[in-house]
Amino acid sequence: MKISSDFDSGNILVQDASNPHKVLLAMRKDLNSDHFQWFHFRVDGLTPGARHDFSITNAGQSAYSHAWTGYNAAASYDQQTWFRVPSRFENGALSFGLEPEPEHEQIWFAYFEPYSRERHASLIAKALALPGVELQASGRSIEGRDIELLRVHRHASATRKVWIIAQQHPGEHMAEWFMEGIIRRLGDSADSELDALLQQADLYLVPNMNPDGAFRGHLRTNAAGQDLNRAWQSASTERSPEVLFVQQAMREIGVDLFLDIHGDEEIPHVFTAGCEGNPGFTPRLEALESEFRQRLVDSGAEFQTRFGYPRSAPGKANLNLACNAVGEEFDCLSFTLEMPFKDHDDTPNPQTGWNGERSMKLAADMLGVIGQMVDRLR
Ligand code: ZN
């Protein structure tokens, strides 16, 4: 049996693979950072009919140690269909295993259904082939990977600017699945609800903010060890060119609505965090936030408002976060959207947990709500 992670978003260290009934593994830290939580590895040479068990021994020391209770690892025989394997967290280790289906000699395991760089390239190509979609600009990561900013402009009447960025935290692969859901809906030429939105607004989309971190199998940071979602007051060419690129484009273009797409390790629900702690938070923004959330619930989307982060006290927001920084600077409706690594427990699916397809569906539902509210953003 051979275990490898030398590929896009791979991350695992093999401690002892001599016994297939108890393979001991560990997660690698992000480069230049102590964060770790993401894992993704391939196992070759499975023994038909035998049970294989894996134990990630440093799970208890990861960035979010409460993440593992109630969590089940994702697995796939073909990197297309991902399913969950029952997992348990005991004595600081995350353990899972299975008896592989006999026709398969290899299997992949990951913290979440991975969104590959290859799929990213194909997504950008697909988007650019759609009517009214162009490459507005392209930024560069520290290691020289492209950060595409797509503009969706279909009607001269459109005056509002809706921004959606994703995967500042590179291990949060559900975020780019969400962006694929946006682009998938843009491909439906008979979608009158979408067309009504685009009569009033252009979309500005950054499907992947942190390609270096994603490729390296990081959880939280870029190649410099910088958490991009803590850099919005201090973005620099040296440590966070990814943020600087988007901030400069926002200042040129303007922002009327901002969504920053993330995944949460611990909370098994989809939720949003808003700008209630911003110094510039007003009753207008508060009403827009409540209406957005309520409309999303009413739309039947996989979303809820009971569970989430504690609300910030007035004036106490951390303005290093994208959501708060953009909401404050542009006086606009601004949210962090969090999707779970576990499941959305309001409508659980034990076979898949939260996954790529559900992230895409949520994105389509969210475009509907943006369309309902676009005429009142200002
Ligand atoms: Zn995040």
Residues whose N, C-alpha, C, O or C-beta is under 5 A from the ligand:
A	BS01	ZN	H169 E172 H262 G263
